Amino acid sequence: MLMGVGGTSSSQALFTSLYKNKEMGARIASGSIDLSPYGVTRRVLGAIRKLKTQSESSLLATLRSAIGEKILEVDGTVTSQPVLQHVGISTWPGRLILTDHALYFEALRVVSYDKAKRYDLSEDLKQVVKPELTGPWGTRLFDKAVLYKSVSLSEPVVMEFPELKGHTRRDYWLAIIREILYVHRFINKFQITGVEHDEALLKATLGIVRVQALKEISSATPICYESLLMFNLCDQLPGGDLVLEALAKMSSSRALDRTNSNPGGGIHSVSALSMASNLGFMFGTTSNVNEAGLCVGEITVGERTPLERAVKESITNHKKVVLAQATVDGVKVDGIDTNLAVMKELLSPVTEVGKWLLSLAYWEDSLKSSVFCLGLSYIIFSQGSVDELKVIAPPALTTVEQLLAVQNAISQAEELIQDGNIVLLKSRALLLSIFPQASAKFAVALLVGALMLAFLPSKYIVLLIFLETFTQYSPLRKASTERWTRRLREWWFSIPAAPVFLERAKEDKKRK
């Protein structure tokens, strides 16, 4: 999929995606799915025609005309499959519309729709789009919703996609909303303008078209939508930001080559904009695209281009993360009692420290207890007075709300215990050098920290920590901070968890 940024056809990507699915492969072999070149192309062209028809319709015409937004998907028009919008404790059924710049929701009235509410995806508003649980009275029971949050909203908005079984409908919408959000983040981060801006936006649009065609072909089979959407995939893959950086540099070089080269010379390739124009679909605000095509850009003989190197490295690192994640999934257990048992065993060194403190409290060794008592007394005496702590009490809850709050608290506690166990197991794997490469990096980091503590005065260490914390999101350091944060997260995900063996207690007596 990543290698297809230079012009891989939608039909080829569909063939690859379908044959990788075992269940889909069986259906292809049985002949129940038409995967002939004609059948695949017909569905791709059908999705493009649908996109063109929606964009040329009068739907949201006044709101879209300012920047020429194209409608990519509409849902909630069928009464049997509504879209529910949750804001606070209020819920409205209605119609959800995704364009290449924003998300619109029109609440359903008696015979018409209310004025559309716009949720922007193109500007940098610190948007968060993630899956969400919904249910009656604020419970978290049904995993069928998408949460949208930004600094322009006073409270998050939740879009629910009800269906009898599974959450395929929600997964599809989550993927395509994120694709539009991520492509605009890519455009804003690298300040892409002109033809390259429209080209990047159209690549995301054609990716959604490809997903729509595949969704129509394999409606009964689950699909991993993120793997078919380029900007979604770059957000998830290790080193995906480096792939986007190489892609942005290639776009810049193409713009420079197109400016400096004559129309008849050089090597050119058919661009996404030219493909859309040949299909009768005008996209973006740029209309003076060179009919000869876009310049291919950087070409290397005998070695890979920077984009190919970034993709290859990302795929290699992704395999390591998949293996590490398999170990993490293997040690996850269900039930709060079992998770507590695992955590108790992992925290056995802390338990030993507690026993040592108890031995000091019981004065089993008078000398050690005396030193500990005098030292702690001095620390307590040197501290100033503590002001009264004021806490604002939450509003009173009904009995049903209290029961639901307890249920949610137990579920959240189990998730926290699971996450804590994963952290402890990965830390154990680092200490035991189960993954030597990660352990070596961890050992180097500890060595550097130890040398700093040994040779630097404490005031300089405090100053470095303060400057590092306070300036990491300053304009000069924001890009490097995000890059290093992503590298650290990818390194953590690549660490396998230490194995765990659960031994069930044997019952002395058989149950009758």
C-alpha positions as CSV (number, residue, x, y, z in Angstrom):
1,M,0.0,0.0,0.0
2,L,2.8,2.4,0.9
3,M,4.7,1.6,-2.3
4,G,1.5,2.5,-4.2
5,V,1.9,6.2,-3.5
6,G,3.6,6.6,-6.8
7,G,0.7,5.3,-8.9
8,T,-0.4,1.7,-8.0
9,S,-3.8,1.1,-9.5
10,S,-6.9,0.6,-7.3
11,S,-7.6,-2.7,-9.0
12,Q,-4.2,-4.1,-8.1
13,A,-4.5,-3.0,-4.5
14,L,-7.9,-4.7,-4.3
15,F,-6.5,-8.0,-5.7
16,T,-3.7,-7.9,-3.1
17,S,-6.0,-7.1,-0.2
18,L,-8.5,-9.7,-1.1
19,Y,-6.1,-12.6,-1.6
20,K,-4.4,-11.9,1.8
21,N,-7.6,-12.8,3.5
22,K,-8.0,-16.6,3.9
23,E,-11.8,-16.6,4.1
24,M,-12.0,-14.2,1.2
25,G,-9.6,-16.5,-0.8
26,A,-12.0,-19.4,-0.3
27,R,-14.9,-17.4,-1.6
28,I,-12.8,-16.2,-4.6
29,A,-11.9,-19.9,-5.4
30,S,-15.6,-20.9,-5.1
31,G,-16.5,-18.3,-7.7
32,S,-19.0,-16.5,-5.3
33,I,-17.1,-13.2,-5.8
34,D,-16.5,-11.6,-9.2
35,L,-12.8,-10.7,-9.1
36,S,-12.2,-10.5,-12.8
37,P,-10.5,-7.3,-13.9
38,Y,-13.8,-6.2,-15.4
39,G,-15.7,-6.9,-12.1
40,V,-13.2,-5.0,-9.9
41,T,-12.8,-2.1,-12.3
42,R,-16.6,-1.8,-12.6
43,R,-17.0,-1.5,-8.8
44,V,-14.1,1.1,-8.6
45,L,-15.7,3.1,-11.3
46,G,-19.0,2.8,-9.6
47,A,-17.6,4.2,-6.4
48,I,-16.0,7.1,-8.4
49,R,-19.3,7.8,-10.1
50,K,-21.0,7.8,-6.7
51,L,-18.4,10.3,-5.4
52,K,-19.0,12.5,-8.4
53,T,-22.8,12.4,-8.1
54,Q,-22.7,13.2,-4.4
55,S,-20.3,16.1,-4.9
56,E,-22.4,17.6,-7.7
57,S,-25.7,17.3,-5.8
58,S,-27.3,20.1,-3.8
59,L,-26.5,18.5,-0.5
60,L,-24.8,21.1,1.7
61,A,-24.2,23.1,-1.4
62,T,-24.1,26.5,0.4
63,L,-21.6,25.2,3.0
64,R,-19.4,23.4,0.6
65,S,-19.2,26.0,-2.2
66,A,-16.7,28.3,-0.3
67,I,-13.7,25.9,-0.7
68,G,-15.2,23.3,-3.1
69,E,-15.6,20.4,-0.7
70,K,-16.3,17.0,-2.2
71,I,-18.8,14.6,-0.5
72,L,-17.1,11.3,0.2
73,E,-19.7,9.4,2.2
74,V,-23.2,9.8,3.5
75,D,-24.9,7.6,6.2
76,G,-28.1,7.7,8.2
77,T,-30.5,8.2,5.3
78,V,-32.1,4.8,5.8
79,T,-34.4,4.7,8.9
80,S,-33.3,1.1,9.6
81,Q,-29.7,2.3,10.0
82,P,-29.7,5.6,11.7
83,V,-26.8,7.6,13.0
84,L,-27.1,8.8,16.6
85,Q,-25.3,11.9,17.8
86,H,-24.6,12.1,21.6
87,V,-23.7,15.4,23.2
88,G,-23.7,15.2,26.9
89,I,-27.0,13.5,27.9
90,S,-28.8,14.5,24.7
91,T,-29.2,12.2,21.7
92,W,-30.4,13.0,18.2
93,P,-30.9,10.7,15.1
94,G,-29.8,12.2,11.8
95,R,-27.7,12.1,8.7
96,L,-23.8,12.1,8.8
97,I,-21.9,13.5,5.9
98,L,-18.1,13.3,5.4
99,T,-16.3,15.6,3.0
100,D,-12.7,16.1,2.2
101,H,-12.5,18.9,4.7
102,A,-15.0,18.3,7.5
103,L,-17.7,16.1,9.1
104,Y,-21.3,17.3,9.0
105,F,-24.3,16.1,11.0
106,E,-27.9,17.0,10.2
107,A,-30.4,16.2,13.0
108,L,-33.6,14.6,11.8
109,R,-36.8,16.5,12.2
110,V,-40.4,15.4,11.4
111,V,-40.2,15.9,7.6
112,S,-36.8,17.4,7.0
113,Y,-33.3,17.8,8.5
114,D,-32.1,20.5,10.8
115,K,-29.2,22.9,10.0
116,A,-26.0,21.0,9.6
117,K,-23.3,21.1,12.3
118,R,-19.8,21.2,11.0
119,Y,-16.9,19.4,12.7
120,D,-13.7,20.5,11.1
121,L,-11.0,18.1,10.0
122,S,-8.7,20.4,8.0
123,E,-7.5,23.0,10.5
124,D,-5.2,22.2,13.5
125,L,-7.7,22.2,16.3
126,K,-6.1,19.4,18.4
127,Q,-8.7,17.0,17.1
128,V,-9.1,13.6,18.7
129,V,-11.0,10.9,16.8
130,K,-11.2,7.5,18.5
131,P,-13.7,4.6,19.1
132,E,-16.0,5.0,22.0
133,L,-18.5,3.0,24.1
134,T,-22.1,4.0,24.5
135,G,-25.2,2.8,26.3
136,P,-28.3,3.9,28.2
137,W,-27.9,6.3,31.2
138,G,-24.3,6.9,30.3
139,T,-23.2,3.3,30.5
140,R,-20.3,2.0,28.4
141,L,-21.8,-1.2,26.9
142,F,-21.8,-1.0,23.1
143,D,-18.6,-0.6,21.1
144,K,-20.3,1.0,18.1
145,A,-19.4,4.7,18.3
146,V,-16.8,7.3,17.2
147,L,-15.8,10.2,19.5
148,Y,-14.8,13.6,18.0
149,K,-13.1,16.2,20.3
150,S,-11.4,19.5,19.5
151,V,-10.5,22.8,21.2
152,S,-13.4,24.4,19.3
153,L,-16.0,22.3,21.2
154,S,-17.0,22.7,24.8
155,E,-17.6,19.0,25.1
156,P,-16.9,15.9,23.0
157,V,-19.4,14.7,20.3
158,V,-20.1,11.0,20.0
159,M,-21.5,9.5,16.7
160,E,-23.1,6.1,17.2
161,F,-23.6,3.6,14.4
162,P,-26.2,1.0,15.7
163,E,-26.1,-2.5,14.1
164,L,-27.3,-5.9,15.4
165,K,-23.9,-7.6,15.3
166,G,-20.4,-6.4,15.4
167,H,-19.1,-2.9,14.8
168,T,-18.1,-3.0,11.1
169,R,-20.0,0.1,10.3
170,R,-18.3,2.1,13.1
171,D,-14.9,0.8,12.0
172,Y,-15.4,1.9,8.4
173,W,-16.4,5.4,9.5
174,L,-13.6,5.7,12.0
175,A,-11.1,4.8,9.3
176,I,-12.3,7.2,6.7
177,I,-12.7,10.1,9.1
178,R,-9.1,9.5,10.4
179,E,-7.9,9.3,6.8
180,I,-9.1,12.9,6.1
181,L,-7.8,14.1,9.4
182,Y,-4.4,12.6,8.9
183,V,-4.0,13.8,5.3
184,H,-4.7,17.4,6.4
185,R,-2.2,17.0,9.3
186,F,0.3,15.9,6.6
187,I,-0.5,18.9,4.5
188,N,-0.3,21.4,7.4
189,K,2.9,19.9,8.9
190,F,4.9,20.1,5.6
191,Q,3.1,23.2,4.3
192,I,2.1,21.6,1.1
193,T,0.4,23.9,-1.4
194,G,-0.8,24.1,-5.0
195,V,-0.9,21.0,-7.1
196,E,0.8,18.9,-4.5
197,H,-1.9,19.9,-2.0
198,D,-4.7,18.7,-4.3
199,E,-2.6,15.6,-5.2
200,A,-2.2,14.6,-1.5
201,L,-5.9,15.2,-0.8
202,L,-6.9,13.2,-3.9
203,K,-4.7,10.2,-2.8
204,A,-6.7,10.1,0.4
205,T,-9.9,10.3,-1.5
206,L,-9.0,7.6,-3.9
207,G,-8.0,5.4,-1.0
208,I,-11.5,5.8,0.4
209,V,-13.0,5.0,-3.0
210,R,-10.9,1.8,-3.0
211,V,-12.2,0.9,0.4
212,Q,-15.8,1.6,-0.7
213,A,-15.3,-0.7,-3.7
214,L,-13.8,-3.5,-1.5
215,K,-16.6,-3.0,1.0
216,E,-19.2,-3.7,-1.8
217,I,-17.3,-6.7,-3.0
218,S,-16.8,-8.3,0.4
219,S,-19.8,-7.0,2.4
220,A,-20.0,-10.3,4.5
221,T,-16.3,-10.4,5.4
222,P,-14.5,-8.2,8.0
223,I,-11.9,-5.9,6.4
224,C,-9.0,-4.1,8.0
225,Y,-9.8,-0.7,6.5
226,E,-6.7,1.0,7.9
227,S,-4.4,-1.2,5.9
228,L,-6.0,0.1,2.7
229,L,-5.7,3.8,3.6
230,M,-2.2,5.3,3.2
231,F,-2.3,8.0,5.8
232,N,-4.0,5.7,8.4
233,L,-1.3,3.1,7.8
234,C,1.5,5.7,8.1
235,D,0.1,6.7,11.5
236,Q,0.2,3.2,12.7
237,L,3.4,1.8,11.2
238,P,6.7,2.2,13.1
239,G,8.6,5.0,11.3
240,G,5.4,6.0,9.4
241,D,6.3,9.7,10.0
242,L,9.6,9.1,8.2
243,V,7.7,7.7,5.2
244,L,5.5,10.8,5.1
245,E,8.6,13.0,5.4
246,A,10.1,11.3,2.4
247,L,6.9,11.6,0.5
248,A,6.7,15.3,1.3
249,K,10.3,15.8,0.0
250,M,9.4,13.9,-3.2
251,S,6.4,16.2,-3.6
252,S,8.7,19.3,-3.2
253,S,11.2,18.0,-5.7
254,R,8.4,17.3,-8.2
255,A,7.1,20.9,-7.8
256,L,10.6,22.2,-8.4
257,D,11.2,20.0,-11.4
258,R,7.8,21.0,-12.9
259,T,8.8,24.6,-12.5
260,N,12.2,24.3,-14.0
261,S,11.7,21.7,-16.8
262,N,10.1,22.2,-20.2
263,P,6.9,20.4,-21.0
264,G,8.4,18.0,-23.5
265,G,11.5,16.9,-21.6
266,G,12.2,14.7,-18.6
267,I,10.5,11.6,-17.3
268,H,6.8,11.9,-16.2
269,S,4.2,9.8,-14.6
270,V,0.4,10.0,-14.6
271,S,-0.7,11.9,-11.5
272,A,-3.8,11.2,-9.4
273,L,-5.2,14.6,-10.6
274,S,-4.7,13.6,-14.2
275,M,-6.5,10.2,-13.5
276,A,-9.4,12.0,-11.9
277,S,-9.6,14.5,-14.8
278,N,-9.6,11.7,-17.4
279,L,-12.6,10.2,-15.5
280,G,-14.4,13.5,-15.8
281,F,-14.0,14.4,-12.1
282,M,-12.4,17.8,-11.4
283,F,-10.8,17.9,-8.0
284,G,-9.3,20.7,-6.0
285,T,-8.8,24.3,-6.9
286,T,-5.8,23.8,-9.3
287,S,-6.8,23.4,-12.9
288,N,-3.5,24.0,-14.7
289,V,-2.0,20.6,-14.3
290,N,0.5,19.8,-17.1
291,E,-1.1,17.4,-19.6
292,A,2.2,15.6,-19.9
293,G,1.9,14.5,-16.3
294,L,3.8,15.2,-13.2
295,C,7.6,14.8,-13.0
296,V,8.6,11.5,-11.5
297,G,11.0,13.3,-9.2
298,E,14.0,11.6,-7.6
299,I,15.3,8.5,-9.4
300,T,18.3,6.5,-8.3
301,V,20.1,3.8,-10.3
302,G,21.4,0.7,-8.4
303,E,19.9,1.8,-5.0
304,R,16.6,2.6,-3.4
305,T,15.1,6.0,-3.2
306,P,14.6,7.6,0.3
307,L,10.9,6.7,0.1
308,E,11.6,3.1,-0.6
309,R,14.2,2.9,2.2
310,A,11.8,4.5,4.6
311,V,9.1,2.0,3.6
312,K,11.4,-1.0,3.9
313,E,12.6,0.0,7.3
314,S,9.1,0.7,8.5
315,I,7.9,-2.8,7.3
316,T,10.9,-4.5,9.1
317,N,10.2,-2.7,12.3
318,H,6.5,-3.5,12.0
319,K,7.3,-7.2,12.0
320,K,9.1,-6.8,15.3
321,V,6.2,-4.9,16.8
322,V,3.8,-7.6,15.7
323,L,5.9,-10.3,17.3
324,A,6.1,-8.2,20.5
325,Q,2.4,-7.5,20.5
326,A,1.7,-11.3,20.2
327,T,3.6,-11.8,23.5
328,V,1.6,-9.0,25.1
329,D,-1.7,-10.5,23.9
330,G,-0.5,-13.9,25.2
331,V,0.0,-12.7,28.8
332,K,-3.3,-10.8,29.0
333,V,-5.8,-12.6,31.2
334,D,-9.5,-12.0,31.9
335,G,-10.9,-11.4,35.4
336,I,-9.8,-8.9,38.0
337,D,-8.9,-11.7,40.4
338,T,-6.5,-13.4,38.0
339,N,-4.9,-10.0,37.0
340,L,-4.4,-9.2,40.7
341,A,-2.7,-12.6,41.2
342,V,-0.4,-11.9,38.3
343,M,0.4,-8.4,39.7
344,K,1.0,-9.8,43.2
345,E,3.6,-12.2,41.8
346,L,5.3,-9.4,39.8
347,L,5.3,-7.1,42.8
348,S,6.9,-9.7,45.1
349,P,10.1,-7.6,45.4
350,V,8.0,-4.7,46.7
351,T,6.4,-7.1,49.1
352,E,9.9,-8.0,50.4
353,V,10.6,-4.3,50.9
354,G,7.4,-4.1,52.9
355,K,8.4,-7.0,55.1
356,W,11.8,-5.3,55.7
357,L,10.0,-2.1,56.8
358,L,7.8,-4.2,59.2
359,S,11.0,-5.8,60.6
360,L,12.2,-2.3,61.3
361,A,8.9,-1.3,62.9
362,Y,9.1,-4.4,65.2
363,W,12.7,-3.6,66.2
364,E,14.0,-7.0,65.2
365,D,17.4,-5.3,64.6
366,S,17.8,-2.4,67.2
367,L,20.6,-0.6,65.4
368,K,18.9,-0.5,62.0
369,S,15.6,0.5,63.5
370,S,17.2,3.3,65.5
371,V,18.9,4.8,62.5
372,F,15.7,4.6,60.4
373,C,13.7,6.2,63.2
374,L,16.1,9.1,63.7
375,G,16.5,9.8,60.0
376,L,12.7,9.8,59.3
377,S,12.0,11.9,62.3
378,Y,14.5,14.5,61.1
379,I,12.8,14.6,57.6
380,I,9.3,15.0,59.1
381,F,10.5,17.7,61.5
382,S,12.2,19.7,58.7
383,Q,8.9,19.9,56.7
384,G,6.6,22.9,57.1
385,S,3.0,22.9,58.0
386,V,0.5,21.4,55.6
387,D,-2.5,23.5,54.6
388,E,-6.0,22.1,54.6
389,L,-7.0,20.2,51.5
390,K,-10.2,21.3,49.9
391,V,-12.1,19.0,47.5
392,I,-15.2,19.9,45.5
393,A,-17.8,17.1,46.0
394,P,-19.4,15.7,42.9
395,P,-23.2,15.9,42.5
396,A,-25.3,13.3,44.2
397,L,-26.1,10.2,42.2
398,T,-29.2,8.1,42.1
399,T,-29.1,4.4,43.1
400,V,-29.0,3.3,39.4
401,E,-26.3,5.8,38.6
402,Q,-24.2,4.6,41.6
403,L,-24.5,1.0,40.4
404,L,-23.5,2.0,36.9
405,A,-20.6,4.0,38.3
406,V,-19.4,1.0,40.3
407,Q,-19.6,-1.2,37.2
408,N,-17.6,1.3,35.2
409,A,-15.1,1.7,38.0
410,I,-14.5,-2.1,38.1
411,S,-14.0,-2.3,34.4
412,Q,-11.6,0.6,34.4
413,A,-9.8,-0.9,37.4
414,E,-9.4,-4.2,35.5
415,E,-8.0,-2.4,32.5
416,L,-5.5,-0.4,34.7
417,I,-4.4,-3.6,36.3
418,Q,-3.9,-5.2,32.9
419,D,-1.9,-2.2,31.7
420,G,0.2,-2.3,34.9
421,N,0.9,-6.0,34.4
422,I,2.1,-5.3,30.9
423,V,4.4,-2.6,32.1
424,L,5.9,-4.9,34.8
425,L,6.3,-7.8,32.3
426,K,8.0,-5.6,29.8
427,S,10.3,-4.2,32.5
428,R,11.1,-7.7,33.5
429,A,11.9,-8.6,29.9
430,L,14.3,-5.6,29.8
431,L,16.0,-6.7,33.0
432,L,16.3,-10.3,31.9
433,S,17.5,-9.2,28.4
434,I,14.8,-11.2,26.6
435,F,15.1,-8.7,23.8
436,P,18.8,-7.9,23.8
437,Q,18.6,-4.9,21.4
438,A,16.1,-3.1,23.6
439,S,17.9,-4.1,26.7
440,A,21.2,-2.7,25.3
441,K,19.5,0.7,24.6
442,F,18.0,0.7,28.1
443,A,21.4,-0.1,29.7
444,V,23.0,2.7,27.8
445,A,20.3,5.1,28.9
446,L,20.8,4.0,32.5
447,L,24.6,4.4,32.2
448,V,24.2,8.0,30.8
449,G,21.8,8.8,33.7
450,A,24.2,7.4,36.3
451,L,27.1,9.4,34.9
452,M,25.1,12.6,35.0
453,L,24.1,11.9,38.6
454,A,27.7,11.1,39.5
455,F,29.5,14.1,37.9
456,L,27.0,16.9,37.5
457,P,26.0,19.1,40.5
458,S,22.4,18.6,41.5
459,K,21.4,22.2,40.6
460,Y,22.5,21.6,36.9
461,I,20.5,18.4,36.8
462,V,17.4,20.1,38.1
463,L,18.0,22.9,35.6
464,L,18.3,20.4,32.7
465,I,15.2,18.6,33.8
466,F,13.3,21.9,34.0
467,L,14.5,23.2,30.6
468,E,13.8,19.8,29.0
469,T,10.2,19.7,30.4
470,F,9.4,23.3,29.8
471,T,10.8,23.8,26.3
472,Q,9.9,20.5,24.7
473,Y,6.8,21.9,22.9
474,S,8.3,25.3,22.1
475,P,8.3,26.2,18.4
476,L,12.0,25.4,18.0
477,R,11.7,21.9,19.6
478,K,8.2,20.8,18.9
479,A,9.0,18.8,15.7
480,S,12.0,17.0,17.3
481,T,10.0,16.3,20.5
482,E,7.2,14.7,18.5
483,R,9.7,12.7,16.5
484,W,11.6,11.4,19.6
485,T,8.3,10.7,21.4
486,R,7.2,8.5,18.5
487,R,10.5,6.7,18.4
488,L,10.3,6.0,22.2
489,R,6.7,4.8,21.8
490,E,7.7,2.5,18.9
491,W,10.7,1.2,20.9
492,W,8.4,0.4,23.9
493,F,5.9,-1.4,21.6
494,S,8.7,-3.5,20.1
495,I,9.6,-5.0,23.5
496,P,8.1,-8.4,24.1
497,A,6.5,-9.2,27.4
498,A,8.1,-11.8,29.7
499,P,6.2,-15.1,29.6
500,V,3.7,-15.9,32.3
501,F,2.5,-19.3,33.3
502,L,-0.8,-19.5,35.2
503,E,-1.0,-22.4,37.5
504,R,-4.5,-23.2,38.8
505,A,-4.9,-24.4,42.3
506,K,-5.8,-28.1,42.6
507,E,-9.0,-28.8,44.5
508,D,-8.5,-31.4,47.2
509,K,-12.1,-32.6,46.9
510,K,-14.1,-33.2,43.8
511,R,-17.3,-31.2,43.4
512,K,-20.4,-33.4,43.7
